[in-house]
């Protein structure tokens, strides 16, 4: 009998798919200061994360399919756009999944610099991907259960930092800069967006979750509350403690933790950074590996990708993607983040369109949870996320945007290739693929 992921496991896995803790917020505070930084962390969840979690809550509970967002878009907009949704998500995964082994090795280098340098760092990053592959072979429940204790381990030093910072809040809080340049402000918003994205990734395991119709909406909202608290509380504690703005830089949480709560917390934050990176890699690996199986079921990939082990894990898809992700380890961190936001954001827009279209196309579809506001609410909920993505494109790395647009064009070319291959009958594909939509 297949073991299903519990609500707590889904919350923990979604936490890692979206967040992984406060790591990565340092540049936000460095660029904007405490006051504006915390304001951004209060606003972005409501403009970006909450609309997305509401959309996922409705569609995942109404259409709990292992293809997740790919199935939603295909059902609403047709096979072409469904294929593009899957392509954009898998393309984003190439850049997204290269970030976490890099972060793991970076934090390891704080404790043991010799292990993170040269070929050793690359070998450890590759070994981390291999370890997560083995973990994922045990199934979604194993990943969810592991995410629970990994989340507790990762958050514990920040709980200590927050408690110490609030207990010793006797210094005058450091004021934010009187003027924050537009570029720095937008840079801070981009950092916050990246730290609040990934909600839809939880949808691809819907058939492996206990009572998905009930648990997905609950998991989305509980996870959002947990992430907001995990971000704002330690930053506010550092502010009230009096940590100077000059202390904030990429990877500075350990030094800040040491200044506020001592060397033990400093070292625990470093270890927590490694746990965070491993947890994000592990949970997202589970999510992305279900997409090729769903594509194969529809005839877009060879049927071998549908093969499951005893734990309902698509092994061929898992190992094929793991090989591709290992090849992406040479990209720089900034380039990875920009490409990730661009490609992921494009797929997210399609999901919001699918949400609205399905309200008209399938008004009688049972929806255990609905975005409030009727059809108008289903349209309006995507406005702010789309606006933030447009700003990201305007202010982002233009070279990275060029690469991203090339990846999108490749998706259209891939669709043409799949159609041609199906029409030629090499290999035999379903009539639905050959006919298109």
RATA-V138424 format. One line per field, one symbol per residue. ss: DSSP state (H for helix, E for strand, - for the rest). psi: psi as a letter, one per 30 degrees, with the letter a starting at -180 (. if undefined). A space follows every 50 residues. Layout:
ss=???
psi=???
//
This chain:
ss=----E-HHHHHHHHHHHH-------HHHHHHH-HHHHHHHHHHHHHHHHH HHHHHHHHHHHH------HHHHHHHHH-HHHHHHHHHHHHHHHHHHHHHH HHHHHHHHHHH-HHHH-HHHHHHHHHHHHHHHHHHH---HHHHHHHHHHH HHHHHHHHHHHHHHHHH--------------HHHHHHHHHHHHHH---HH HHHHHHHHE--HHHHHHHHHHHHHHHHHHHHHHHHHHHHHH---HHH--- --HHHHHHHHH-HHHHHHHHHHHHHHHHHHHHHHHHHHHHHHHHHHH--- --HHHH-E-----EHHHHHHHHHHHHH-----HHHHHHHHHHHHHHHHHH HHHHHHHHHHH------------HHHHHHH--HHHHHHHHHHHHH--HHH HHHHHHHHHHHHHHHHHHHHHHHH------HHHHH--
psi=kkklkleeeeeeeeeeeedgafkffeeeeeefleeeeeeefeeeeffeee eeeeeeeeeefeiilffbfeeeeeeefleeeeeeeeeeeeeefeeeffee eeeeeeeefeeiefffkbfeeeeeeeeeeeeeeeefffleeeeeeeeeee eeeefeffeeeeeeeeegiflkkkllkekjleeeeeeeeeeeeefglgef ffffgefgkkieeefeeeeeeeeeeeeeefeeeeeeeeeffgklfffklk ggeeeeeeeegleeeeeeeeeeeeeeeeeeeeeeeeeeffeeeeeefggf lkffffkkafghkjeeeeeeeeeeeefgfflleeeeeeeeeeeeeeeeee eeeeeeefeeeifgkkjfkkklgaeeeeefffeeeeeeeeeeeefajeee eeeeeeeeeeeeeeeeeeeeeeefgjlkllfeeefa.
//
